[in-house]
């Protein structure tokens, strides 16, 4: 069944290319950018995106390709760069990519309060939209995007229906299948009529993707870690330019892990130093236990090395949250916790659990490969097994809350080998739609203990609870406090309403008796 569908799709793609060349290129070849025509002939996914958006109707797909290609040449989309956009528009921070929704789709922010209708800058603002979308399309190759239309603090001066229509056309015609959803936040009542018109522009294919939200509803689509404070979130991100802020993973993506020049001796030194670090973080009972002295001149047995690695892993705080993916369960689910510079950059742990019946290959990538060492960064996991990945800052570099990690996973055939050469070849050949991806961000835990004290002070054993647990409890308390404030606000409003109704009733009664006896 799957093979027949693939054959049908291949036939539709071939027929679309043939007819576009015969019916459109002959008459309008000068209206298209040759690079777009070349891509049409080579990129099956690109053609398929247009076909899918037009429900595999070739006539409609050809019209859409014609309109899209003419627009791409008119806007010189293939040549758009930062130098094509006025610096003032880049600096203001009205349009940018940042964060992910709960489905893992990239967030495309449009801060409407920074937009004032002006015919002189209208074209430049449209080019800025095209610049960001083309930048994203080239990096992610068709992955959906969620548009965050932030209408907070907006008024009549910010309404520009021509600009809104252009944005909708970008997803309706120029970038088909890219729109995951259009989230409208905090829309003023004055714009209700305007957005009724917007619904007619979207058409039946995209009308269900329009989501109107308030501060209490926005978290249905985006978690608090990627929402700014004015939306009820905790994201500390602030747009700045230059450089152009973009938390996408580096292109080309760099892997890190064991340095190829490391020999067996340096690996043993790493294990011994890690073992020393753990002695200062375990409980007092474990500290008082007799420690076996090791003679550096004597080679360590395999059992002793394994014992050290096991003790090292026990010292890590096992992550509490779990992301349940189709191939791997990943813990923690959203954030990697690191200590501050004052307390020392502590290593952290990612736990991968294979929930399939096949071997799963995985890779770990990061936006800051120069900062971190990841062991292992490219390996495989047996069915039902778990793999612990140790992430540590490299060379004393500072962890940033803007750093991100990407975990990629894909199923392997039982006959495939899992050596370095086989894994390298596997990642070259595996289709992108077969790869599971999950992103983690970094979280820096502030030290809650005085720097003059050490972990060995028995008077402070009661503070052995990790900062991670404290942060989780604080987040719960803040959330409970927010809900309580909302309830109190509703009670106050209700009391005011009752008081108003009572006063109105009293005034009516007094007026009635006055008229009756006057």
C-alpha positions as CSV (number, residue, x, y, z in Angstrom):
1,X,0.0,0.0,0.0
2,X,2.8,2.4,1.0
3,X,4.7,1.5,-2.2
4,X,1.7,2.3,-4.4
5,X,1.1,5.7,-2.7
6,X,4.8,6.5,-3.3
7,X,4.5,5.5,-6.9
8,X,1.4,7.7,-7.3
9,X,3.2,10.6,-5.7
10,X,6.2,10.2,-7.9
11,X,4.0,10.2,-11.0
12,X,2.2,13.4,-9.9
13,X,5.6,15.1,-9.3
14,X,6.9,14.0,-12.7
15,X,3.7,15.2,-14.4
16,X,3.8,18.5,-12.6
17,X,7.3,19.1,-13.8
18,X,6.5,18.1,-17.4
19,X,3.5,20.4,-17.6
20,X,5.1,23.3,-15.9
21,X,7.9,23.2,-18.4
22,X,5.6,22.8,-21.4
23,X,2.8,25.2,-20.4
24,X,4.6,27.9,-18.4
25,X,8.4,28.0,-19.0
26,X,7.9,28.5,-22.8
27,X,6.0,31.7,-22.3
28,X,7.3,33.1,-18.9
29,X,10.8,31.9,-18.6
30,X,12.1,35.4,-18.1
31,X,9.6,35.9,-15.2
32,X,11.2,33.2,-13.1
33,X,14.6,33.0,-11.3
34,X,16.6,30.2,-13.0
35,X,17.6,28.9,-9.6
36,X,13.9,28.3,-8.7
37,X,13.4,26.4,-12.0
38,X,16.4,24.3,-11.3
39,X,15.3,23.5,-7.8
40,X,11.8,22.5,-9.1
41,X,13.5,19.9,-11.4
42,X,15.6,18.5,-8.6
43,X,13.8,18.8,-5.3
44,X,10.9,16.3,-5.0
45,X,10.0,17.6,-1.5
46,X,9.5,21.1,-2.8
47,X,7.2,20.0,-5.6
48,X,5.3,17.7,-3.2
49,X,4.6,20.6,-0.8
50,X,2.8,22.5,-3.6
51,X,0.9,19.4,-4.7
52,X,-0.1,18.5,-1.1
53,X,-1.3,22.1,-0.4
54,X,-3.5,21.9,-3.6
55,X,-4.8,18.4,-2.8
56,X,-2.8,16.8,-5.6
57,X,-4.8,18.8,-8.3
58,X,-2.1,19.5,-10.9
59,X,-3.9,22.4,-12.6
60,X,-4.2,24.2,-9.3
61,X,-0.6,23.4,-8.4
62,X,0.7,24.8,-11.6
63,X,-1.1,28.1,-11.0
64,X,0.3,28.2,-7.5
65,X,3.8,27.6,-8.8
66,X,3.5,30.3,-11.4
67,X,2.3,32.9,-8.8
68,X,4.9,31.8,-6.3
69,X,7.9,31.8,-8.7
70,X,7.0,35.3,-10.1
71,X,6.8,36.6,-6.5
72,X,10.2,35.1,-5.6
73,X,11.9,36.8,-8.6
74,X,10.1,40.1,-7.9
75,X,11.3,40.1,-4.3
76,X,14.7,38.6,-5.2
77,X,14.1,36.1,-2.5
78,X,17.2,34.0,-3.3
79,X,19.4,37.0,-2.8
80,X,17.9,38.4,0.4
81,X,20.4,39.0,3.2
82,X,20.8,41.2,6.2
83,X,22.2,43.9,3.9
84,X,19.0,43.9,1.9
85,X,17.0,45.0,5.0
86,X,17.3,48.5,6.6
87,X,19.2,48.2,9.8
88,X,16.5,50.0,11.8
89,X,14.0,47.2,11.0
90,X,16.4,44.6,12.2
91,X,17.2,46.5,15.4
92,X,13.6,47.1,16.5
93,X,12.9,43.4,17.1
94,X,9.4,43.2,15.6
95,X,10.0,40.0,13.6
96,X,12.3,37.1,14.6
97,X,12.6,33.4,15.1
98,X,12.9,32.1,18.6
99,X,11.8,29.0,20.6
100,X,9.5,26.1,20.0
101,X,5.8,25.2,20.6
102,X,4.7,22.1,22.4
103,X,4.7,20.1,19.1
104,X,8.4,21.0,18.5
105,X,7.6,23.6,15.7
106,X,9.8,26.7,15.5
107,X,8.1,29.9,16.7
108,X,8.0,32.9,14.3
109,X,7.3,36.0,16.3
110,X,5.5,39.1,14.9
111,X,5.3,41.8,17.6
112,X,2.6,44.0,16.1
113,X,3.1,46.9,18.5
114,X,6.4,47.7,16.7
115,X,4.6,48.0,13.3
116,X,3.2,51.4,12.3
117,X,1.4,51.6,8.9
118,X,3.6,53.5,6.5
119,X,3.7,53.2,2.7
120,X,7.3,54.3,2.6
121,X,8.5,51.3,4.6
122,X,5.8,48.7,3.5
123,X,8.1,47.0,0.9
124,X,11.0,46.7,3.3
125,X,8.8,45.2,6.0
126,X,7.6,42.6,3.5
127,X,11.1,41.8,2.5
128,X,12.0,41.3,6.2
129,X,9.2,38.7,6.4
130,X,10.5,37.0,3.3
131,X,14.1,37.1,4.6
132,X,13.2,35.3,7.8
133,X,11.0,32.7,6.0
134,X,13.6,32.0,3.3
135,X,16.3,31.7,6.0
136,X,14.2,29.2,7.9
137,X,13.1,27.3,4.8
138,X,16.7,26.7,3.7
139,X,17.7,25.5,7.1
140,X,14.8,23.3,8.0
141,X,13.7,22.1,4.5
142,X,9.9,22.0,4.9
143,X,9.4,21.7,8.7
144,X,6.2,23.4,9.9
145,X,6.4,26.8,11.7
146,X,4.1,28.4,14.3
147,X,3.4,32.1,13.8
148,X,3.0,34.0,17.1
149,X,1.0,37.1,16.2
150,X,1.5,39.2,19.4
151,X,-1.2,41.9,19.5
152,X,-0.5,43.1,23.1
153,X,-0.2,46.8,23.6
154,X,-1.5,47.5,20.1
155,X,-4.0,50.1,18.9
156,X,-5.6,51.5,15.8
157,X,-2.3,52.8,14.5
158,X,-0.9,49.3,14.3
159,X,-3.6,47.9,12.1
160,X,-2.3,47.3,8.5
161,X,-4.4,44.9,6.7
162,X,-2.2,44.9,3.6
163,X,0.7,43.7,5.7
164,X,-1.4,41.0,7.3
165,X,-2.6,39.9,3.9
166,X,1.0,39.6,2.7
167,X,1.9,37.4,5.7
168,X,-1.1,35.1,5.0
169,X,-0.2,34.9,1.3
170,X,3.4,33.8,2.3
171,X,1.9,30.7,3.8
172,X,-1.0,30.3,1.5
173,X,1.0,30.5,-1.8
174,X,4.7,31.2,-1.4
175,X,5.6,28.7,1.4
176,X,3.0,26.0,1.3
177,X,2.7,23.4,4.1
178,X,5.0,25.5,6.3
179,X,2.2,26.9,8.6
180,X,1.6,24.7,11.6
181,X,-0.8,27.3,13.3
182,X,-1.3,31.0,13.6
183,X,-1.6,32.0,17.2
184,X,-3.3,35.3,17.8
185,X,-2.5,36.7,21.3
186,X,-4.4,39.3,23.2
187,X,-6.4,40.7,20.3
188,X,-8.1,44.0,21.1
189,X,-11.9,44.1,20.5
190,X,-11.3,46.9,18.0
191,X,-9.7,44.4,15.7
192,X,-12.5,41.9,15.7
193,X,-14.0,43.1,12.4
194,X,-10.5,43.1,10.8
195,X,-9.8,39.5,11.7
196,X,-13.2,38.4,10.3
197,X,-11.8,39.5,7.0
198,X,-8.6,37.7,7.7
199,X,-10.5,34.4,8.0
200,X,-11.8,34.8,4.5
201,X,-8.2,35.3,3.2
202,X,-7.0,32.2,4.9
203,X,-9.4,29.9,3.0
204,X,-10.7,26.5,4.1
205,X,-7.3,24.9,4.1
206,X,-5.9,27.1,6.9
207,X,-8.9,28.4,8.8
208,X,-8.6,25.7,11.4
209,X,-5.0,26.8,12.0
210,X,-6.1,30.1,13.4
211,X,-5.9,30.1,17.2
212,X,-7.2,33.1,19.3
213,X,-5.6,33.1,22.8
214,X,-5.3,35.1,25.9
215,X,-2.8,34.9,28.8
216,X,-4.7,32.0,30.3
217,X,-4.9,30.0,27.0
218,X,-1.6,30.6,25.4
219,X,0.0,27.7,27.3
220,X,-2.1,25.2,25.5
221,X,0.2,25.7,22.5
222,X,3.5,27.0,24.0
223,X,5.1,26.0,27.3
224,X,6.2,28.8,29.8
225,X,9.9,28.3,29.0
226,X,9.4,29.8,25.6
227,X,6.9,32.5,26.5
228,X,7.9,36.0,27.6
229,X,6.8,37.4,31.0
230,X,4.0,39.5,29.5
231,X,2.4,36.2,28.2
232,X,2.8,34.5,31.6
233,X,6.0,32.8,30.7
234,X,9.5,32.5,32.1
235,X,11.7,33.0,29.0
236,X,14.5,35.5,29.7
237,X,15.2,35.9,26.0
238,X,15.5,39.5,24.8
239,X,15.9,40.3,21.1
240,X,19.1,42.3,20.2
241,X,20.9,43.2,17.0
242,X,23.7,42.8,16.1
243,X,24.4,40.0,15.9
244,X,21.2,38.6,14.3
245,X,19.6,36.5,17.1
246,X,18.8,33.0,16.0
247,X,19.0,30.0,18.3
248,X,19.0,27.5,15.4
249,X,21.7,24.8,15.5
250,X,24.9,25.7,13.7
251,X,25.2,25.0,10.0
252,X,27.0,22.8,9.4
253,X,26.1,21.1,12.6
254,X,29.2,20.2,14.7
255,X,29.4,17.2,16.9
256,X,31.5,16.9,19.9
257,X,32.5,14.2,22.3
258,X,35.7,12.2,22.9
259,X,38.6,14.0,21.1
260,X,40.1,11.6,18.5
261,X,43.6,12.2,19.8
262,X,42.7,11.0,23.3
263,X,44.5,7.9,24.4
264,X,43.7,5.3,27.0
265,X,45.7,7.1,29.7
266,X,43.8,10.4,29.4
267,X,40.5,8.5,29.5
268,X,41.6,6.9,32.7
269,X,42.6,10.3,34.1
270,X,39.1,11.6,33.3
271,X,37.5,8.7,35.2
272,X,39.8,9.2,38.2
273,X,39.1,12.9,38.3
274,X,35.4,12.3,38.0
275,X,35.6,9.8,40.8
276,X,37.2,12.4,43.0
277,X,34.5,14.9,42.3
278,X,31.8,12.5,43.3
279,X,33.3,12.0,46.7
280,X,32.4,15.5,47.7
281,X,28.8,15.3,46.6
282,X,27.7,12.0,48.1
283,X,26.1,11.6,51.5
284,X,28.1,11.5,54.8
285,X,27.5,7.8,55.3
286,X,29.2,7.2,51.9
287,X,32.0,9.6,52.8
288,X,32.9,7.8,56.0
289,X,33.1,4.4,54.2
290,X,36.6,3.2,53.6
291,X,38.0,4.2,50.3
292,X,40.3,1.8,48.5
293,X,43.7,3.4,47.6
294,X,44.9,2.9,44.1
295,X,48.4,2.7,43.1
296,X,48.8,4.7,39.8
297,X,51.7,2.5,38.7
298,X,49.4,-0.6,38.7
299,X,47.0,-1.0,35.8
300,X,43.3,-0.9,36.8
301,X,41.2,-4.0,36.1
302,X,38.1,-3.7,34.0
303,X,35.9,-4.4,37.0
304,X,37.5,-1.6,39.0
305,X,37.0,0.9,36.1
306,X,33.4,-0.2,35.7
307,X,32.9,0.3,39.5
308,X,34.3,3.9,39.2
309,X,32.0,4.7,36.3
310,X,29.0,3.3,38.2
311,X,29.9,5.4,41.3
312,X,30.3,8.4,39.0
313,X,26.9,8.0,37.5
314,X,25.2,7.6,40.9
315,X,26.5,11.0,41.9
316,X,24.4,12.7,39.1
317,X,20.9,13.8,40.0
318,X,18.7,11.6,37.9
319,X,16.4,13.8,35.8
320,X,12.7,13.8,37.0
321,X,10.9,14.8,33.8
322,X,10.6,12.6,30.7
323,X,9.8,13.3,27.1
324,X,8.1,10.3,25.6
325,X,9.0,10.1,21.9
326,X,8.1,7.4,19.4
327,X,11.6,6.0,19.4
328,X,13.2,7.2,22.6
329,X,12.1,8.4,26.0
330,X,14.4,11.3,26.9
331,X,15.1,12.6,30.4
332,X,15.1,15.5,31.2
333,X,12.2,16.5,29.0
334,X,13.0,20.2,28.4
335,X,16.0,21.6,30.3
336,X,19.6,20.6,31.3
337,X,20.6,22.0,34.7
338,X,24.1,23.3,35.2
339,X,25.6,25.0,38.3
340,X,26.9,28.6,38.3
341,X,30.5,29.6,37.9
342,X,30.7,30.2,41.7
343,X,29.8,26.7,42.6
344,X,31.7,25.2,39.6
345,X,30.2,24.1,36.3
346,X,28.7,20.7,37.2
347,X,28.2,18.0,34.7
348,X,24.7,17.0,33.8
349,X,23.1,13.8,32.5
350,X,20.8,12.9,29.6
351,X,19.1,9.5,29.8
352,X,17.9,7.9,26.6
353,X,15.6,4.8,26.7
354,X,14.9,2.8,23.6
355,X,11.1,2.0,23.4
356,X,11.2,0.2,20.1
357,X,12.0,-3.4,19.1
358,X,14.9,-2.3,16.9
359,X,18.3,-0.7,17.5
360,X,18.0,3.1,17.6
361,X,20.9,5.3,16.4
362,X,21.2,8.7,18.0
363,X,23.2,11.9,17.7
364,X,23.6,14.8,20.1
365,X,24.3,18.2,18.6
366,X,24.5,21.7,20.1
367,X,24.4,25.4,19.1
368,X,27.7,25.9,21.0
369,X,30.0,23.0,20.1
370,X,33.1,24.9,21.4
371,X,31.6,24.9,24.9
372,X,30.7,21.3,25.6
373,X,31.9,17.8,25.6
374,X,29.2,15.2,25.1
375,X,30.0,11.5,25.8
376,X,28.7,9.6,23.8
377,X,27.6,12.1,21.1
378,X,27.1,9.5,18.3
379,X,26.1,6.0,19.1
380,X,23.2,3.5,19.3
381,X,20.9,2.0,21.9
382,X,19.7,-1.6,22.0
383,X,15.9,-2.4,22.2
384,X,14.6,-1.7,25.8
385,X,18.0,-0.5,26.9
386,X,19.0,2.9,28.3
387,X,22.1,5.1,27.6
388,X,23.5,7.7,29.9
389,X,25.0,10.8,28.1
390,X,27.3,13.0,30.1
391,X,27.4,16.7,29.1
392,X,30.1,18.8,30.6
393,X,31.4,22.4,29.9
394,X,34.7,22.3,28.2
395,X,37.8,24.2,29.3
396,X,36.1,26.3,31.9
397,X,33.7,28.0,29.4
398,X,30.5,29.5,30.8
399,X,27.1,27.8,30.2
400,X,24.5,30.2,28.6
401,X,20.7,29.9,28.9
402,X,20.6,30.5,25.1
403,X,22.6,27.3,24.4
404,X,20.5,24.4,22.9
405,X,21.0,20.7,22.4
406,X,19.4,18.6,19.7
407,X,18.9,14.9,20.0
408,X,18.4,13.0,16.7
409,X,17.3,9.4,16.6
410,X,16.3,6.9,13.9
411,X,15.7,3.1,13.8
412,X,18.3,0.9,12.3
413,X,17.8,-2.5,10.6
414,X,18.8,-5.5,12.7
415,X,21.4,-6.4,10.1
416,X,23.1,-3.0,10.2
417,X,26.3,-2.7,12.1
418,X,26.7,-0.1,14.9
419,X,30.4,0.8,14.5
420,X,31.6,4.3,13.7
421,X,31.7,3.7,9.9
422,X,28.3,2.1,9.8
423,X,26.7,4.9,11.8
424,X,28.3,7.5,9.6
425,X,26.9,5.8,6.5
426,X,23.5,5.3,8.2
427,X,23.1,9.1,8.9
428,X,24.0,9.9,5.3
429,X,21.3,7.6,3.9
430,X,18.4,7.8,6.5
431,X,15.4,9.8,5.2
432,X,14.7,13.0,7.1
433,X,11.1,12.0,7.7
434,X,12.3,8.9,9.6
435,X,14.4,11.0,12.1
436,X,13.0,11.9,15.5
437,X,14.2,15.2,16.9
438,X,14.0,16.6,20.4
439,X,15.5,19.9,21.7
440,X,16.8,20.7,25.2
441,X,17.7,24.1,26.5
442,X,20.3,24.9,29.2
443,X,19.2,26.2,32.7
444,X,21.7,27.7,35.1
445,X,21.0,27.0,38.7
446,X,22.1,29.8,41.1
447,X,24.1,28.6,44.1
448,X,21.9,28.6,47.3
449,X,24.8,28.1,49.7
450,X,27.5,30.5,51.0
451,X,30.8,30.2,49.2
452,X,32.7,29.9,52.5
453,X,31.0,26.5,53.3
454,X,31.8,23.1,51.8
455,X,29.6,20.1,51.3
456,X,31.5,18.3,54.0
457,X,30.1,20.6,56.8
458,X,27.7,18.2,58.7
459,X,25.7,21.1,60.0
460,X,24.3,21.7,56.5
461,X,23.4,18.1,55.6
462,X,19.8,19.2,55.7
463,X,20.5,21.3,52.6
464,X,21.5,18.2,50.6
465,X,18.4,18.7,48.4
466,X,19.5,19.7,45.0
467,X,18.8,23.1,43.4
468,X,16.9,21.4,40.7
469,X,14.2,20.3,43.2
470,X,14.1,23.7,44.7
471,X,13.6,25.3,41.3
472,X,10.8,22.9,40.5
473,X,9.1,23.7,43.8
474,X,9.4,27.4,43.3
475,X,7.9,27.1,39.8
476,X,4.9,25.2,41.3
477,X,4.5,27.8,44.0
478,X,4.6,30.7,41.5
479,X,2.1,28.9,39.3
480,X,-0.2,28.3,42.4
481,X,0.2,31.9,43.4
482,X,-0.7,33.1,39.9
483,X,-3.8,30.9,39.9
484,X,-4.7,32.2,43.4
485,X,-4.3,35.8,42.2
486,X,-6.6,35.1,39.3
487,X,-9.2,33.7,41.6
488,X,-8.9,36.6,44.0
489,X,-9.3,39.0,41.0
490,X,-12.4,37.2,39.9
491,X,-13.9,37.4,43.4
492,X,-13.2,41.1,43.6
493,X,-14.8,41.7,40.3
494,X,-17.8,39.6,41.3
495,X,-18.2,41.5,44.6
496,X,-18.0,44.8,42.7
497,X,-20.7,43.6,40.3
498,X,-22.9,42.6,43.2
499,X,-22.4,45.9,45.0
500,X,-23.2,47.8,41.8
501,X,-26.4,45.8,41.3
502,X,-27.4,46.4,44.9
503,X,-26.8,50.1,44.6
504,X,-28.8,50.2,41.4
505,X,-31.7,48.2,43.0
506,X,-31.7,50.6,46.0
507,X,-31.8,53.6,43.8
508,X,-34.7,52.1,41.8
509,X,-36.6,51.4,45.0
510,X,-36.0,54.9,46.4
511,X,-37.1,56.5,43.1
512,X,-40.2,54.3,43.0
513,X,-41.3,55.4,46.5
514,X,-40.5,59.0,45.8
515,X,-42.7,59.0,42.7
516,X,-45.4,57.1,44.6
517,X,-45.8,59.5,47.5
518,X,-44.9,62.8,45.8
